[in-house]
Amino acid sequence: MTWSPIRTTAAPCSCRAVEVNSAATLARSHSLDALAESLTLLRQEAGSPSYSTIVRRISSVRAARGVPAGERTPGRITVYDCFRSGRQRLDVELLSDIVQALGADPGPWRRAYRAVCR
């Protein structure tokens, strides 16, 4: 028996197209779960960097801000947890650093977080 690769053609997806737009989703955020969903969309828009890459970028953002070396690098799991639903609270400074590390302006995210916490 000889091995031969299976050739397939991509069938058009019949699923509904979803617009990936973190800014639009952020504007509709009324819960921490919605904020986490928006953050996930922002990560996708930024090219889906790994959580380790995001942590390194956060460290650079914090270094530029003058944060002492021992306080610059958050844990990878801590960063990952910000993207999860089911959160009861969120560190707004870490949220801002993640957003900045993903190349977005943290201002609207801070405002959305304050609105969610009201």
N, C-alpha and C positions, 0 to 999 in steps of 0.2 A: 504494500500500500504506500503510495507516495503522498506527501503532504502538498496541498496547494492552498493558497490563501483564498479565503472567502471574499468574494467581491460583492459589495453592496452599494446601492446608491442611496443617497440621503433623500428621504421622503419629506415633503413639505410638512412642517409642523401644523397640526390643526388646533393647537392650543392658542388661547387668546394672547396676543402680544401685550407685554407689560412695559410701560414706559419707565425707564430707570432714571429717576430724577429726584435726588435727595432733597433739593431745595423745595420742590412742590410737596413732597411728603413731610418735610420738616414743618412747613407752614400749617399742616393739618395735625400736627402732633398734639395730642391731648392727654397722653399718658407716657410713662417711662418705657412701656413696650413699644409705642409708636416712635419714640425718640431712638430706641435701639434699632428699630427697623430702618429709620432714616440714616442712622450711622452705618448700618450694613450697606445700604445703597450708596452712600458716600464712598465707602471702601471699594465697592465694585467700580464706581466711576473713576477711582484713583488707580485702577488696574489690579485690584485684589491683592495688595501686598500682604505678605505673611504677617502674623502677629509679632514675630521676632523683628521683622523689618520696621513695623510700626513702633515698637519699643525703642529701637535704635534712633528712629527719627524723633521720637519724643525726647530722648536724651539730648539730642542736638538742639531741639527747640528750647529745652530748659537751660542748656549750657549757654546759649545765646542770650537768655534772659538773666543769666548770672546766678542760677541755682547752684549751690555747692555740689561738688562731685558725688558725694555720698547720698544725695537726695534726688539725683537726676533720673535714674532709671527705675521705672515701675516694673513690677513683675509681669511676665508675659500672660499669666493666667488672670491677673488683675485687669489687664487691657482687654483680654478676650471676654471677660465677664461683662464689660461695658456694652458688648454687642448682643448679649443674651436677653431674652425676654424673661419676665417674672421677677425683675429687680424691685426691691423696696426703696432703694435710694441709689444715688449716683454722685460721685465726686465731681462737681462742676469744673474744678480746675483740671482734673484728668480728662474730662470730656473735651474741654477747650484745647488741651494739648494734643489729644488724638485728632481732633478736627484740623488743627493747624498742621500736624504731621501728615495729614492726608491732602493738604494743599488748599483747604477752604478757610474762610473767614470765621473765627470762633464767635464773633458778635451775635449773629442770628441764633446760634446754638445756645448761647447763654440766655438770650431772651426766651427762647422756646423752653429751656429748662425751668426758668423762673415761672413761666406761665403754667407749666405742668405741675409745679410744686404748690401753686396757690390753692 
